[in-house]
């Protein structure tokens, strides 16, 4: 039933009557996502200002943690129930497997799987349909501090609503109380945006979309100067929302899907006459599973925001800002792209080019305060066997090139040399495992750790460029093994095409 409600809300949102006026200002300005830690708020606000962003906070005003007094030792009658079931047979206070009569409630996904029988809460690990009954296995009786007791045949069993955050939901009465309490707290803060990432969950009661409108009305009443943002637009939410941003995080591996999805949604939100955002981007540090976010990844995402003339959410935590070596550059780059987008500096022709999912771009500010937009080619990664490496580099542009050499595993390499048909580049340095050698378009080089914190400057010798098309390139270096193992070395190059001049309108 709740799934049907959500679908109905989505369908209705496409036919909203716009005779009514929005109650809040509309905005496409991007924002930095705060982490809710009061110690970080001032720091993140300063960084948001540096990047030209608002500061937003995610609000979940209808979540009941399982440690709440509303849950145990005696469950509140105000816990939201998905529906009613009945025990098929009586159970004692020790049984961990039992059955209820068949119900379609189990077609609705759940996270912590909570049942309520009288004043006892029970969680189950798995449920199986057998004929006209559902069998529960691996149950925890007396969950969350409630009391285990015996229950008779046909005893009423409620399936409770839970959430991906492993919390429970309240009924409408308690939801209103929680919303008012949270709204009053938020009124004392300086956040620019209140973000509701699961707006549909406020409609999981008999009031449906009206409950969403009532919730947003409460938030707006106590926070009239704040922007309200949600992941869903409905008839009741439309007047209260400054814009819509769905909870989608994008990265480079989703290039094609991103552009296809955004093209469809741009038209949908145009019809609803409400600003929309393209989703979210997370800047992260390196760990055992991935590399730290690069400037190339960030500018790829920013180029797509510019292409669709839409804002975004930036997840850039205080810890990551402190530890990522490119934080300052990233924030200034975001400011550049966003100020140009908001001033409508990108022509329609530029926007169409920027939409290409396989395109990469770089913006550079000139001395006369105008800007140059470069198409950028990011090569694949070349794996080095560290003995007479020869490749054919195929660049769509004739240009100087930038370079990133990555050393992993164990050991190190010394004095790497890159030779192209136009010249030779020599880097007098030692690069250890866990480090990059970065060579930029200006001819400067440095060694960094995997979070791009500078370890040492390097003075490259020589010069080289790449021609358009295929170039024969060789790579040599000295190798220092550790524990009889060579380091793993990869190399990636970057070239720029002809720049287009852009300026704020």
N, C-alpha and C positions, 0 to 999 in steps of 0.2 A: 504494500500500500504506500509506503514512504517513497519507494522508487517512483511509483506512478506520480506522486505529488511533485517530486523534483522535475520530472519530465514535463508535467503540466505547467510548472512555473517557468521553465525554459521556453515552452511554446508560447505562453502568454506574453513573455518578455518581448517577443518579436512583434506583438500587436498592441503594445502599450499606447494608450491615448496620451498625446502630448499637449492636451488642452491645459493640463496642470503645469505649473512652473516649478523648476527645481528649487529646493529649499536651501541648497548649499552651493558655493561657487564650484565651477568645474575646472579641472586642472589636468595637464599632461606632464607636469614637472616630475622628474624622477626622484627617488628617495633612497636614503641609506637606512637599512633596517637595524634598529637598536636591539640590544640583547636583553633589555629589561633589568640589567644590573645598574643600580643607581651610581655605583662607583665609576662606571664607564660613560655615563650619559654626557657629562660636560666634554669629555675627550671626543666622543663620537659626534657631538654637535659641532665642535670646532672642525673636525675632518669633513663633515657634511658640508659645512660652509665653504671649505677649501675647494670641494668638488662641485659647488653650485647646486647641491641637493637639499631636499627637505629631510627631516628625520622622522621616521615612522616607527610605530610600535605595534606588534601583533597582539590582538585582544581576543581572548577566549573567555567570554563572560558566562558560559553555561557549562563549565566543566566541574564535575564533582570528583575529587581524588578518592581513591578507595580507603584512604586514612581518615576521611572526614567523619565527623560525628553523625552526619546524615546516613552513613553507610553501616556503621557498627558502633556499639554492640547490638543495637536494635535498629533495623533499617527504617528509614523514613518512608512514610506513605507517599512522599513527593518524588521518589525516584521514578524516572520516566520508563514506562513499560511499553515494549513493542506489541505485546499481545498476551492472551491468556491461553494456557494449556491445562491439561489434567493428567494426574498420575494414572497409569493403567492399573497398577497394583500397589498395595501398601508397602512402605519401606521403613526399616528401623533406623536408628540413629548412626549406624555404622556402615551401611551399604554405600559403595562407591560406584555401583552400576545400577541403573534403573531405566524405566521406559515411560514415555508419555504418548498420548494419542497423536496421530499424524497432524502436522501443521506446516503451512507454507512459510511460517516465520523463519524457518531455518534456511530459506533461500536468501535471506538478508545477511550479508557478511558481518561477522563480529570479531572483536579483538581479544577480550578477556573472557567472553562466554559466561555470563552471569545469569543464574536463575534465582528467583525468590519464591520460597514456599513458606507461607505464614511469615514468621520473623527470622527465618534462616535463609542465608545466601549460600548458593552452591555454584562452584565453577566446574566446567567440564573441559576435558582436553579434546575429545572427539565425539561426534554424533553420527549415527548411521540409520538410514531409513530401511526398515524391514517390513514389507507389506504396509499395513495401516498404522504402524507405530514408529517412533523414533527411539533408538537406544542410546543412552549416554554412557561413555566409558571414562575411566580415570578421573572420577569426580573428586573434588575437595569439598567435604561437608563442613558446615560452620565457617565458611570463608569470611575473611576480613573481620574476624573477631565476633561473628554472630554465634549463636548457640545451636548445636546439633540436637535435633529432636526427631522422633518418629512421626511419620505422616501417613494418613489413611488413604485408601483407594479413592480415586477421583478428587483428591485434594487439589486445590487450585495452584497452578504453577505459572508464574509470570516470567517471561523472557525480557530482561532489561536492556535498554539501549546502552551501548558503550561506544567508545571513540578510538581512533588510532593512537591517541595519547594515553591509552589505557586508563581512561576515566569513565565515569558514568554521567548521564544527562539528567537534568531535573524536569519536572512537569512545568506547565505554564506558570503557575502561581509562584513557584520557587525561582524559575527562570527570570521572572520580572523583578523579584527581590534581588537576585544576584546581579542583574544588569544595572539596576539603580545604584547598588553599592559600588560596582566597578566604575560606572560613569562618574560618580562623585570623586572617586580616587583619581581618575584620569583628568578631571577638571583642575586638579592641583599641579599637573605636570605641564611642561612646555613642548610636548611632542606636536609636530605639525600635522601628522596623519595618524588616524586610528585605522588599523587594518584588520578586516574580518575574513579569515581564510577558509572558514567553513560555515558560510552564512546559511546554507540549507539546513544545518543541524538545528537552527532556531525554529524551524518549521516542523520538527518531528513530533508535533502534538496536534490536538484536534483543531487548533486555530490556523494551522498551515501558514500560508503566505501572510495572513494578517498578523501572525506572531512575529514574522520578520520585520514588518513595518513598525510594529509596536516597539520592538527591541531597538531599531535604529532611531525611532523617535525619542526614546529615552537617552540614547547616546548623544543625539544632537541637542536635546534640551539642556544637558549639563555641559556640553562642549560645543557651543555654537560657533566658535572661531576655528575649530579644527576641521580638516578635510576628513571625510569618511570614505573608505575604500573597501570593496568586497570582491570576492571571486565569482559572484553571480549577480545578474541583474534580473529582477522580477517586477511585476507591476507595483507591489508595495514598497520595494526598495528604491525604485528609480528616482523619486524626488529627493532622497537623502544622500545619494552617492555622488561623490565628486568625480569618481572614475572607477573602472573595473580592472583588476589585475588578477588573472588566474594563477594558482599556485604552481606554476610550471617553471622549473629550473632548466636552463638551456646550457649546452656546451658544444664544442666544436664537432663532436661525434654525431650530433643531431642536425647537421647543416640542412640537409634536404627536407627533413621532416619539419624543421622550424619554419622555413619559408613557405612551404605548402600550407601548414596549419595557420600561419599568420595571415596569409592571403585570404583564406576563407573567413577568418574571424574579423578582419578589418571591415569587410562588407556587412557582417552581422551587426557589429557595434555602430557602424554608420547609420543603419536603419533604426537602432534604438536611441540615436542622438545622445550618446553618452561617451565621454572620452574613455579610451582603453589603453592598457599597457601591454607590452609584448611578453611579459613574464619576468623572470628573475635570473640573476647571474651571481654565482658564488665565487669569490676569490679565496683560494685556499693555499695552505703551505704544503710542502712536500711530506710524504710519508712513504711507508713501504709499498703502497699500492699505486701511487701516482706522483707526478711531478708537480711542483708549485705552479700556480697560474702564471702564464707568460703575458707579455704585452701584446703579442700577436693574437692570443685568444681574446683578450679584453677588447682590442680594436675591432676584431671580427664581430663581436656582440654589439658594440657601439654603432658599427656601420649598419647593422640591421635595424636598430632602434631609429636611426636617422632615415633609413629607407622607408620605413612604415610610419614615420613621423609620430612615434609613440614613445612614452616614457617606460621606465622599468624599475624594478626593485633591485638594490645592490646589497648582497649579504657579504659584508666585509667586517669581520669581527674586530674588536679592539686588540685581541691577542694577535690576530693575523697582521693587523696594521703595524703593530710593534715589531714583528719578527720578519715580515716580508721586505726584502731589500729594495723593492721597486714601489713601495707604498706611495711615496711622495709623487713620483712620476705618474703613477696610475691615477691618483686623485686629480692631478692637473690635466691629464689626458681626458678624463671623464668630463671635467669642466669645459674643455675646449669643444668636444663633440656635442655636448648638451647645449652649450650657449649658441652654437651654430644651428642646431636643430630648432631650438625655441625661437630663434630670430629668423627662421625660414630661409637660411642661407643656401640650402641645397636645392638646386633646380629640380624640376620634374624629371629631366633627363638623367641627372645624377642619381636621383632616388631609384630609378629603374635599374641603373647599373649596380647600385649598392645592394639591390634585392637578390642578385645572383648568389645562390647559396654557396658556390665554390669560390667566390671572390673574397679577397682580403685587401685591406686598405690601411693607409697611414696618413695622418694629418700632421703637417709641420707648419709652425708659425714663422712668418718672415719678419725681417727687420722693420718693415713698414706697417706691421700689425695686421696684415692680411694673412690668409692661410692657403696652403697648397695641399690638395688632395691627391695622393699617389696611389695608383693601383699597385698592389704588392704581391709578389710571387713568393710563397713559402715552399721550399723544396721538401721532398720526402726525406726521411732520415737515412743517411748512408752509414752502413756498418763497416768499420775498419778492421782488416785482418792484421794490420800493423806490420805488414811486409809487402812493400811495392803495391800500394793501393792506387788503382787507376779507374776513373769513372768518366762517363759522358754526362755532363750536366746540361740540361735542356731548359734554358730560360726564355720566357716569352719576351723579355726586355733586354736591351743592351744597357748595362749600367754598372756602376760600382756595386759591390755586394757586401752584405753583412754576413756574419758567420757565428755559429754556436757549436763548440766542440764539447761533448759530454763525456766524462770519464766516470765509470762505475766499477763496482766489484772490488778488486784489490790492486795495489801497485800504483803506478803513475806513468805519465809520458812526459818527455822533455823536448823542448825546442821543435815544435811542430812546424812543418813547411807545407804551404799550399802553392802549387804551380799551375797557372793557366796559360793559354797561348799568348796572353798579353803581358805576363810578368810573374813575379814570384813574391809571396808573402812569407816572412820568417818571424816567428814569435819566440824570442829568447826567454823562456820561462819553464817552470815545471808545474804540471797540472795533476793533482792527486785524485784518487778515487773519491767521489762525492763532490766534485767541483766542475764548474763550467769555465771555458774560455770564451768570452764574449768579444766580438769584433764588430763595431757598428759602422754605419754608412759614412760617418765623419772621419773614419780612419783611426779611432781610439780603440783600445783594447784593455780588458781587465780580467782577472780571475775572481769568480764568486763561488759561494757555496750553493747548494741546491735550492735555497730560498732567495737567491740573488743578492745576498749580502756580500759586499766587496771584500775580497781577501787581499788583493794586490793589484796595482796598476801594471800594465805591460806596455812596453814601447815597441810596436811592430816595426819591422824593417822591410823596405821594398814597397811595391804597389802592384795591383792587378785589378782588372775589370773582366766582365763577362760580355761576350757578344750575344746578340739575339740568336736563338737557336741552340745548336749543340756545340759544346766546348769540351775538349779533352783536358781533364784535370787530374793531377796526381797529388797524393798526400804521403808524407814521410814524417817520422818522428823517432826519437830514441825511447826505448821501453825499459821500465824498471819493474821487474816482477816482485811479487810478495807471496810467500808460501808456495813458490813455484807456479804461480798463476799470473797470467797477463790480465791487465785491466780490460774491461769492455769499453770500447770507444765508438761513439757515433758522432756524425757531423751533419749539420743542416745549414743551408745557405738561403739568403733572401735577396731579391732584386726588386727594383722599382721601375715602373713604367713612367710615361710622360705625365707630369703633374697638371692638374686643373686648378686655376686660381678661384678661390671662393672668398666671399666677404660677407659680414653681417649686413642685413638689409635694414 
